[in-house]
């Protein structure tokens, strides 16, 4: 069970001077004094697992993220807490606890519970309700409002992906919010360029793959990939052999080589495709900024309500295949330049849009050539 003893006043020796003192108040008493912690898991972030918890007095349902105390964990908490202030499109940090569990110093982050679930799951669960380009524009607009808030603070999220975009509830008026600041970092081109290659393969910008110094423009590229998927149901870049990320996929990303196949894109407006092209500009110096994106008329009510084809996203086997590949990639060495030819299990590949595209490419290439849970068990 969780230690009832509060953390000592002595700071952990593994924390650098830069992160020894939080710029806000934290709690030292046991989190279970104020919250009832459930066994129900809400997911696993980049740096730690997330559980359900309930405030003992108000019974408010919240999310509890558990991180082993370290410089990296403290940076994540500090940046997330800073980012959510004054922005309705970033998941709120409500409380932070410094507790000891099973001889581990931990940070326990209490956040608002996002009852509406992940972005793509929400779309997939629409059943027979039509999905339109106007709705896609509304989703991108909410993402953009989170990103502009970060970029005006000289902060890059560096891991924009659908799994980190959550709806507040299941209503039609629900807000979409950004979470998981495990890769986030402050810095800008002129003064503090970023250089650590942090990414999820489908959404990674070319400058990160090239090990170049980069800035907040990497988030714009990731937004472009998300927008592409929202308008057709599959990503613009994918491994040709089913691995987490292949040399061929890296080459395509670095060259910005993708297409708008007519079968899926015939009903999508030219303006939407033009915005994607500007977001997926290989050179970050000429890539559009978040301010430019938010000035686009595409977001101001001129978007057509034409139904769009997202059947690849709705297909359970295809969607699960994407998730498996992302999970595999998250365990790969992100600095590796060599091709990752490890095979993963593919569910019903013959029915998968991505698998069919892979097969076509290989053919062309061949032709051409709820009870209290013990918090002492923290994942290693």
N, C-alpha and C positions, 0 to 999 in steps of 0.2 A: 504493500500500500504506500501511498505518498507519505513522505515524511511530514509530520505535523510541525516539526521544528522549523522556524523561519531561517532564512539565509543569514549567515553572519555578516557583520559590517565589513569584513575583510574582502577586498576585491579579488577575484580569481587571478592567479598568476599568469594564466595563458592569454589574458586580455591586454592588448597594447595600450599605451597611454592615451592614444587618440580616442579609444572607445570606452575608457574606464568609467566615465561619467555620462549618464544619459542626460540629454537636454530637456527632459521632462520627468515628472514624478513617476516612480514605479512602486509596486507593492512588494513587501518582504514577507508578509504573512502567507500562510498556505492558501493556494487558490481555492481549495475546498471549503475555506471559511465562508466565502461569498458565493461560490458556484458549485452546483451539483454536476459532476462530470459523467457523461454517458459513455457506453461502449460503442455507440453508433459512430462510425467513421464517415466523415464528409469528403474524404479524399486525402491525397498525399501531394504536397507541394514540392518545389525544387529542394528545399532544405529540411522539411519536416512534415509530420503527419497532422491531420486536422480532425478533431473530434467535436461532437455536439456537447454543449453544456447549457445549464439553466441558472439564471441568477436566483438565488434562494429567496430573496424578498419580493422581487417583481415578477418572477417566473418567466422573464424574457428569455427566449431561445437565442443562443449565441453560438459562435464557432470558436473553438480553442485550438490554436496552432502551437505545437510543442517543438522547441528548438534547443539543441544542446548549446550552452553558452560558449560563444566564440566571437572573434572579431567579425566574421562573416554574418553570424546571426544578429549581432548587435547592429551592424550596418543595415541589414534588412529591416529590422524593427524601427530604427531611427528614420530611414527613408520612407517606409510605409506610413509611419505616424505623421511625418512632415507632409507627405504627398496628399493624404486624405483630408487635410485641413482646408476648408474652403472650396471643396470640389464634391459635387453630388454624384460623380461618375467613377469614384474610387471607393472601394470597400473601406468602411470606417474601422479604425482601431479604437476600441473602447477602454481597455485596461491592459497593463503589462505587469506580469509578476516575475520576480526573481526568486526561484525556489530551488531547494535541493531534493533530488529524487534518486534513491539507490546510489548515492555517492556521486551523482551527476549534477553539476550546476546547469540549470535549465532556464530558458526564457519561455514563459507561457503568455501567448498573445490572445486576448479576448477580442473577437471581431463580430460585427453584425453578421447574422446568419442569412445567407442568400437562398431563400426558399424556392426561387424560380429555376435553379439549375444552370448548367452550362449552355452557352450560346447554341452550339450545333444540336445538342439534345433537344432544346426547346423547339427548334425548327423541325426536327425530325418527328416530334410528337404532335405536330399539327394535324396529322391524319389527312383528311380530304379537304381541309381548308386551303384555298388558293394562296400562293405565296407570290408577291409581286416585287417588281423593281423598286417601287416606292418604299416598301417595307425594308428592303435591303439598304436603301439610302438612309432610312431612319436609324438602323443599327449602326452603320458606319459613322453617322453623325454623333451618336453617343460615345463611340470609341474615340472619335476625334476630339471630343470635349475633354475626355480624360487625358489624352496625349498632349493637347495644347497646354493644359494646366502643368503637366510635368516639364514640357520643353521650355516653358516660360520661367521655370525654376532651374533651368540648366540641368535637368535630370533626364536620363534615358532609362526606359524600362527594360529593354533588351530581351524581353521574352514575351512579346505580344503574340498570343495564340488563343484559339477559341476556348481551350480549357481554363484559361485565366480570365475569361469574361463571363460573369455570372449575373443572372437576373434576380432582382430583389424578391419577386414573388411570381405567381402564375397568372396574374391579371394581364390584360392587354396593355394597361398603362404602366407596367413594370419598367423600372430603369435597368439598364445594363451597366455593370460596374467592373472595373479592372482590379485585379488582385494579384498576389504573389510577387513580392518585390525582391525575391532571392537573387536575381541577376541585376537589379537596378543599381545605377551608379550616377553620381554627379560628375559633370565635366563638360567641356565644350571644345570646339575646334581650336580656338585661339589660345586658350590657356591650359586646359587639362584634357587633351584628347584621350579617348578610351582605347585600350589595346588588348584587353583580355577577351579571347574568343568564347563568348557565352551564347548558346543558341539552341533552338529546336529545329531540326533539319528542314522541314517544309517551309519554314518562315524566315530562314536566315538570309541576311543581306550579303551580297557578293564581297564587299570590303572586309567582312569578318572572316569569310572563308579564305581570303587572300592574306590574312594575318596583317593587314594594314591597320594603321591607326584609324579610328572611326569616331563618329559623334552621334548625335541624336537622330541623324538621318536613317539609321538602321531601323528605327521604329516605323518610319514611313514605308519602307520596303515591306515590313511585316504586315502593315495595314493593307498594302496593295495585294498581298497574297490572300489575306482574309477576305477582302472585297471580291477578288476573283472567285474564290470558293463559294461565297454567298450568292453569286450570280450564275453559277453553273453546276455546283455540287462537287467539284474535285479540284485539287491544287494545280497551279501552272507548272510546277516542277515536282518530279517524283523519281525515285530510283527505278532504273530500267530492269533491274533483276530482283526486286522484292526485298533488298537489304535495307538497313536503316538509312544509310546515305551512301551512294556509290560515287565513283570517280566521274561517271557520266553525268550524274545529277549535279555534282559540284561544277562541272564544266558548263552545263546549261545555265546554272544560276549566275556564274561569273560572267557569262556572255549575254545574259538576259534573253535567252532563247526560249520562247513559249509562243503559243498560238491561241486564237479564238475560233475553235472549230465551229463551223456554221450550224451543225446539228443542234448544239446546245446554246449558241450565242445569237441565233437569228432574231430572237425577240428582245434582245438587250439593246438599249439605246447606244448610239455612237458616242454620246457624251460620257456615259459610264465607262466604256472601253478606253476612251481617251484619258480619263482620270487614272485608270489602272496603269496605262502605259507610262504616264508621268510619275506615278509612284514607283514603278518597277524600272526606273532609269538606273543603269548600272553605276554611273559616276555619281557618288553621293553629293558632289559639289553642285551638280546641275539637277539633282532630284528635287521635286517640289517640297516646300515646307508645309508644316501643319497649318500655318496661317493661310497659305494659298488654298489649301484643301477646303478650309471652312468658308472661304469666300466663293466657292463654286456655286453657280446657280442650281446645280444638280441637287443640292440639299435644301433649297428654298421653296419647295412645293411644285416645281415644274417637272418633277420626276413622273414618268408614265406609270400607270397602274397595271401595266401589262403583266399577266402571269408569266413566270419564268420557270424553266425546267431545271429542277434540282434533284432529279431522280437518283443520281449517283450518291448524293448525301443521304437520301431516304433509304437506300438499299442497306440492310443491316449487315450483310457480309462485307460489302465494300467499306462501310463506315468502320466496322470493327478492324478490318485490315489496316486502315490508316492509323487507328489508335495503337495497334500492336507495333507497327513500324516506328511510331513516335516513341513508344515506351522503350523499344530496343535501342533507339538512337540516344535516348537520355542516359543509357548505361554505357554508351560507347565513349571512347576517349575523344573528347571534343577538339583536341589539338592535333589529332592524327591527320596527316595529309594523304596517307595511303587509302586505297579503295577498301571499303568495308564489304567483303564478299560473303559475310556470314548470312546464311539463309534463315528466314523466319517462317513460321507456320502461316500459310495463307488460307483463309476460310473461303471456300467456294470460288477460287480465282476465275473460273470460267464465267461467273456472273458479274465479276467486278469490272467497272469502267476503267479503273486504273490498271488492272491486270490486262485488259484488252488493249489499252494503249501501249503497255509494255510489250505485249506480244507483237503488235503491229510494228513497233520500232525495231524489235529484234529481227522481224521478217525483212524490213526495209534495209537494215544494216547488213543482213545476210545477202540480200540481193545486190546491194551495192558493194558490199564487202561483209439501450435505455436504463441500466442500473449503474451505480457508481463504479467506475473502472479504476484499477490500480494504475497510477501514473508513474510508477517506478520503473516500468519496462519501456525505456526509451530506445528506439531503434539505433543500432550502431551505424 
